Amino acid sequence: MNARPVKRSLTLRGHRTSVSLEDEFWQAFRDIAAEKSTAINALAADIDAKRDIETGLATAIRLYVLQHYKSMSGK
């Protein structure tokens, strides 16, 4: 298990950007995109559009993943 964030590239609305996520969050994010039959860049763009301006994209993705799994467990 790699606890250090790893920088990964995404394309949001035609613009390249990068986010630093731990391997577990990145894999969970990819799994959620697959569950939704959505491209990972499209899901990231949706999260980006809905996040608070003061919240970084990586944080917004982590919170999205957490909320996704919390809602699945009924909590």
C-alpha positions as a Markdown table, in Angstrom:
| # | Residue | x | y | z |
|---|---|---|---|---|
| 1 | Met | 0.0 | 0.0 | 0.0 |
| 2 | Asn | 1.4 | 3.4 | -1.1 |
| 3 | Ala | 0.3 | 6.1 | 1.3 |
| 4 | Arg | 2.0 | 8.8 | -0.6 |
| 5 | Pro | -0.1 | 10.7 | -3.2 |
| 6 | Val | 0.9 | 10.1 | -6.8 |
| 7 | Lys | 0.5 | 12.9 | -9.4 |
| 8 | Arg | -1.8 | 11.8 | -12.2 |
| 9 | Ser | -3.0 | 13.7 | -15.3 |
| 10 | Leu | -6.6 | 14.5 | -16.2 |
| 11 | Thr | -8.2 | 16.5 | -19.0 |
| 12 | Leu | -11.1 | 18.7 | -17.9 |
| 13 | Arg | -13.1 | 20.4 | -20.6 |
| 14 | Gly | -10.1 | 20.3 | -23.0 |
| 15 | His | -7.5 | 21.5 | -20.4 |
| 16 | Arg | -4.8 | 19.2 | -18.9 |
| 17 | Thr | -4.4 | 19.3 | -15.2 |
| 18 | Ser | -3.0 | 17.0 | -12.6 |
| 19 | Val | -4.1 | 15.7 | -9.2 |
| 20 | Ser | -2.2 | 14.0 | -6.5 |
| 21 | Leu | -4.1 | 11.1 | -5.1 |
| 22 | Glu | -3.2 | 8.0 | -3.1 |
| 23 | Asp | -3.3 | 4.7 | -5.0 |
| 24 | Glu | -6.4 | 3.6 | -3.1 |
| 25 | Phe | -8.4 | 6.8 | -3.8 |
| 26 | Trp | -7.3 | 6.7 | -7.5 |
| 27 | Gln | -8.5 | 3.1 | -7.9 |
| 28 | Ala | -11.8 | 3.8 | -6.1 |
| 29 | Phe | -12.3 | 6.8 | -8.3 |
| 30 | Arg | -11.7 | 4.7 | -11.4 |
| 31 | Asp | -14.1 | 2.0 | -10.0 |
| 32 | Ile | -16.8 | 4.5 | -9.5 |
| 33 | Ala | -16.4 | 5.9 | -13.0 |
| 34 | Ala | -16.7 | 2.4 | -14.4 |
| 35 | Glu | -19.8 | 1.7 | -12.3 |
| 36 | Lys | -21.4 | 4.8 | -13.7 |
| 37 | Ser | -20.2 | 4.0 | -17.3 |
| 38 | Thr | -18.6 | 7.4 | -17.3 |
| 39 | Ala | -15.1 | 8.4 | -18.5 |
| 40 | Ile | -12.9 | 9.3 | -15.6 |
| 41 | Asn | -12.2 | 12.7 | -17.1 |
| 42 | Ala | -15.9 | 13.4 | -17.4 |
| 43 | Leu | -16.5 | 12.4 | -13.8 |
| 44 | Ala | -13.6 | 14.6 | -12.7 |
| 45 | Ala | -15.0 | 17.5 | -14.7 |
| 46 | Asp | -18.4 | 17.1 | -13.0 |
| 47 | Ile | -16.8 | 17.1 | -9.6 |
| 48 | Asp | -14.7 | 20.1 | -10.6 |
| 49 | Ala | -17.7 | 22.1 | -11.7 |
| 50 | Lys | -19.5 | 21.4 | -8.4 |
| 51 | Arg | -16.7 | 21.9 | -5.9 |
| 52 | Asp | -16.3 | 25.0 | -3.8 |
| 53 | Ile | -13.7 | 27.4 | -5.2 |
| 54 | Glu | -11.6 | 27.0 | -2.0 |
| 55 | Thr | -11.6 | 23.2 | -2.2 |
| 56 | Gly | -8.8 | 21.7 | -4.2 |
| 57 | Leu | -9.7 | 19.2 | -6.9 |
| 58 | Ala | -7.8 | 16.3 | -5.2 |
| 59 | Thr | -9.7 | 17.0 | -2.0 |
| 60 | Ala | -13.0 | 17.2 | -3.9 |
| 61 | Ile | -12.3 | 13.8 | -5.5 |
| 62 | Arg | -11.4 | 12.2 | -2.1 |
| 63 | Leu | -14.6 | 13.6 | -0.6 |
| 64 | Tyr | -16.6 | 12.3 | -3.6 |
| 65 | Val | -15.2 | 8.8 | -3.2 |
| 66 | Leu | -15.9 | 8.9 | 0.5 |
| 67 | Gln | -19.5 | 10.1 | 0.1 |
| 68 | His | -20.1 | 7.5 | -2.7 |
| 69 | Tyr | -19.1 | 4.6 | -0.4 |
| 70 | Lys | -20.8 | 6.1 | 2.7 |
| 71 | Ser | -24.1 | 6.3 | 0.7 |
| 72 | Met | -23.7 | 2.7 | -0.4 |
| 73 | Ser | -23.3 | 1.6 | 3.2 |
| 74 | Gly | -26.4 | 3.5 | 4.3 |
| 75 | Lys | -24.5 | 5.9 | 6.5 |
